[in-house]
Amino acid sequence: MIRFAAIGLDHRHIYDHVKGLTAAGAVCAGYCPQTSDARVLSGFRERFPDIPSVDRQRLIDDPDVQVICCAAIPRDRAQIAIEAMRAGKDVMVDKPGVTTAADLSLIEQTVAESGRIFSICFTERFIVPAVEIATKLVADGEIGRVLQTVGLGPHRLNRAIRPPWFFDPGAFGGILVDIASHQIDQFLFFTGSNDASVIASSAGNFGMPEMPDFEDYGEILLSSDQGRGFIRVDWFTPDGLPTWGDGRLIILGTEGTIELRKYLDIEGRPGSDHVFIADRNGTRYIDANCEPLTYFRNFLADVRDRTQTAMKQSHVFTVTHLAIDAQNQASRPALRAP
């Protein structure tokens, strides 16, 4: 039985980690209550009342804890992961797992020296049943060879309930590091690319002039020897939308297209995980809501067997490198004042 602990209760994605790992058969040995957002801690205790609160260092030092999952303030995740890996533990972190090139270099060095797993739980792929269906369709050749992806990641700002670090680029790394890492991951995965180049990127503040350092819009154009990718991320989800964002993925193949409406169909079917496919045989709709997720059970198998079935370690590093490169080279467009 694999035992894990939760450290870094600063983002609600920690709920997904604990839920996913326990559903896959692992046991949570405890959580560190240290947080920058009391609402996240309160929500954790409500969801997992039987998990004990344990001092952080005790969890790191416990030889029976094999995995640390972490959704700390993004700038702190790398150091927590490094400490855990040096203590002989595998690590699952929320995205972005790393916010700077210097920290990424340290993570790569620690993985090489320790032999531990450093995994980033890209929730927009790993906890979305629609992506599981799209993965099978692509693998079965339903749309031919994938040529391009369009990844759209709109989010609701919820400004009133965000902790102060949320608006500090030094804390979250910038919008392309933070949000667009999801879409970079999906581009590499669905095109089968081992590496890519950032052809162009931009990030700007178009709606919050009173916080000039914050970025509420970003875009990236990617290219690899397997395909092309376009990414748009933003904090402009309107309050009238009944979910936090209308995340979409469009996969273009030589013989068809797949579109995922991950979280809602705004004027159609209820629920989430809508898959639309147009191929050589016509068009069809697939309700993917009940499709089983595979990431967490594959991750636990990798911990047990020292394999890389959930995600290759090189993929994690490539996604992170590209996100940081896109952020660092992003142009800063300005919109004309009304």
N, C-alpha and C positions, 0 to 999 in steps of 0.2 A: 504494500500500500504506500503510495507516494504521499508525503506530507508536505504542505506548503504554508507560507505565511504571507500576510499582506502588510506591506510597508509603503507609506505615502498615500494617505487618504485625502488628497487634495483635488481630485477630479472624480466625477461619478463613474468613469469607466472602470474604476476599481470594482464596482458591483458586477460588471460583466466578467472580469477575470475570476472572481471568486465563484460566481454562479457557474461559469463554464467549466472550471477545473473540478468543482465538486460534482457536477452532473456527469463528468467524464470519469469519476471514480476516485479522485484525490480527496484528502482530508485536510482541512485548514486547521493548523495548530495554534493559530492566534493572529492578532493584528496589532499593530502599533497605533495608538490613538492620536499621535501627533498629527496635526492638520493645520492648514491655513484657512479652512472653511468649515465652520462648525456644522453647517447644513449637510455636508458630505458625511461627516462622522455620525451625525444623527441618523441619516438615511442608511448608513451601513449597519448601525446597531438595530434598526427596525427590521432590516432584511435578514440579518444573520444574528439573531439574539443569542444563539448558543455558542458562538465563537468567542473565546476569551481574549481580553485585552492583556497584552504582554509588552514589556519594555523592548524597545527596538534592538538594543544590543543583545539581549537574551535570545531573540529570534535569529539574529545573525550568527550567534555563537552556538546555537543548538545543533548538534551533529545529526539529529533525526529529521531536521527540516531540510528537504532536498531542493526546494524551489522557493524563490522570492518573487512575488508579483508586486508591481509598483506603479502607482499613478500619482507620484509626487509632483510638485511644481516642476515644469519641464526642465529648467536649468539644473535641478538637483538630481534628476533621474540617473544620469551617467555615473555620478559618484556613488550613489546607493548601489547601483548595479556592480560597479567595480569592487566595492567592499564585499558584496555578497559573493561574487565570483571568486575573489581571493580567499573567501571562507569555504570554498568548495561547493557552492550552490549554483544551480542554473537559474536563469532570470527571465521573467516575462514582464516587459514594461509597456505602458501605454504609449501611444504616439504623441508627440515626437519623442523617440527614445533618447535622442541626442540633439542639442541645439547649436553646437559649435564644432568647427573642424578640429580644434585642439582636443576636445573631449572625445570626439569620434576616434581620433588616433589612439587615445588612451584605452578606449573600449576594445579596439582591434588588437592592441598589444596584450591586453588582459585576457582576451579570448584565446589568443595564440599561446600564451604562457600557461593558462589554467586548464584549457581544454573544456571549459564550460560553455553552455548554450546561452547566447544573448538573443532573445526573440522579442520582436515588437508586435504587439497585438493590434494589427490594422483592422479596427472594428468594422470599417466600411466594406471590408471583404470577408473577414472571418466570422462575423456574427450576422451576416445577411444571407438568408436562405436563397434569395434570388441569384446571388453570385454562385452558389453551389450548382444551381441548375445551369447557369451560363457556362460554367466550367465544363460540365458534362456535354453540353451542346457543342462547344468548341472542340473538345477532345474527340467527339464523334464525327467531326468534319461537317457539321450541319451548315456552316456558312463558308466552307472552304478555308483558305489560309487567311489569318487575321492580318489586315493591313494597317489599321488605325483604331485608336480609341479616343473618345471624347468623354472626359470625366468632369462632371459638374458637382461642386460641393458647397451649396448655399447653406448657411447656418443662421439661426436666430440669435441676435445679440444678447437679449435678456440683461441689459446693462445694469439694472437695479440690483440684481442678485449676484453679480460677478465679484469675486475677490479682487483686491487691488493689483495683484500680480498679473491678472488677466490683461491689463492694459499696459504692461511694461514689456517692450520688445526684448529686453535683456532676459526676462523671465521665461517667455514662451518661444523666443527665437525668430519671430516674424511670421506672417500669415502663410508663406510658402513652406517654411519648415514645419509649422504647426499643422495646418489643415491639408495642404497639397501633398504631403507625404502619402496620404491615402491613395490619391489618384496616380501618383508616380508608381506606387506599388502595383496597382491594377494594370497600368500600361505595360510594365515589364512582364508581369505575369501572363497577361492574355496575348501579348505579341511573342512571347517566348524569348525575350531579350535578356542577355546576360549583362549588358551595359548599354548606355545611351549617352547622348549629348544634349545639353540645354542650348537650343538654338536661340531662344529669346525668352525673357521673363520680365514681368513688371509687377509692382506692388504699390498701392496708393491708399490715401485716406480721402474718401469722397463724401463722407457723411458725418464726420466728427471733427470739425475744425478746431474745437476747443481742446482736443487731444491730438496734436499734430504728429506725435511719434507712433500712434496706433495705426495699424493697417486694416482696412475693412474690405479691400478688394485685391485680388492677385490673379495672375495668369501665367502659364508656362507653355512653350512649344518644345516638344521633345522629338528626337530622331535617333533611330538605331539602325543596325543592319537588317532588322526584321520589320520595322514599321515606323509610323509617326504617331504622335499623341498631342492632343490639346487639352489643357486643364484650365478651368475657371473656378475659383473659390471666393466666397464673400460672406459678409455678415449682414446681408440685406433681406433675409427671410421675413416677410411681412407678418404682423401679428395675426392676421386673419387666416393664415395657414394652420391647419390643425395638428401640425407636428413641427419638430425643430428645424426641418429643412427638406426640400424636395430634391434629394440626392439622385442623380441619374448617371448611368453609364451606357454609352453607345459603342458597340463593337462592330466595326466594318470588316467584312470578309470578302474574298473574291467571289463568293457565291451567295451572299446574303448578309443581313444585318440582325443584330440583337440589341434591343433597348431594355434596360432595367429601370423601372421606377421603383426605387428601393423602399421608400417609406410611405408613399400614398399615390393614388391615381386621382388627381385633383378634382375631376368632374365625372368620375366613373365608378369603378368597383371599390368596395370598402376594403379596409385593411392595408397591409403592406406587402412587399415582395411580388411585384407585378413584372412579368417577363413577356415581351413582345418580340416575335421573330418573323422575319420575312426571308424566305429562302426559295430554292428552285421549285418548291411544291406549292407556294402560296404564302399566306399569312396565318398566324395562329397566336393564341394567348395561353400562357401557362401561369397558374396560381402556384407560386413557389413557397407559400407561407409555411407549409408543414415539412419542407425538405430538411433533413437532419444536418446539423453543422458538424464539421470534421476537424477543425483546427485544434481544439482543446484535447481531444483524445489522441490526435497525432502528436501533439506536443508532449503529452505524458509518455507516449511510446518512445519518443526520441530521448526523453530523460532516462527511461529505463534501458533502452537498447543502444544509446549513443549513436543514433541515426539522425537524418535530416529530412524526415517525411513531411512535417508541418510546413517547413520553409527552409530553404538553404541559407546557411549563415552568410554566404557571399551576397545573397539577395538582400538581406537586411542591411548590409553595409552599402550596397549599391544604391538602394532607395535613399538612404540617409545622406550619402555623398551628393546625390543629385539634388535633393531638397536644399541642402546647405549651399551648393553651388548656385542654384536658381535664386535663392534669397540674396546671396552676396553680390550677384551680378545684375539684380533686377533694376530696371529703369524706374523712375518715379514720375509717372505722368500726372499732369495737373489738368483738372477740368475747368472750363470757363465758368466764371461766376455767373449766376442767374441775373 
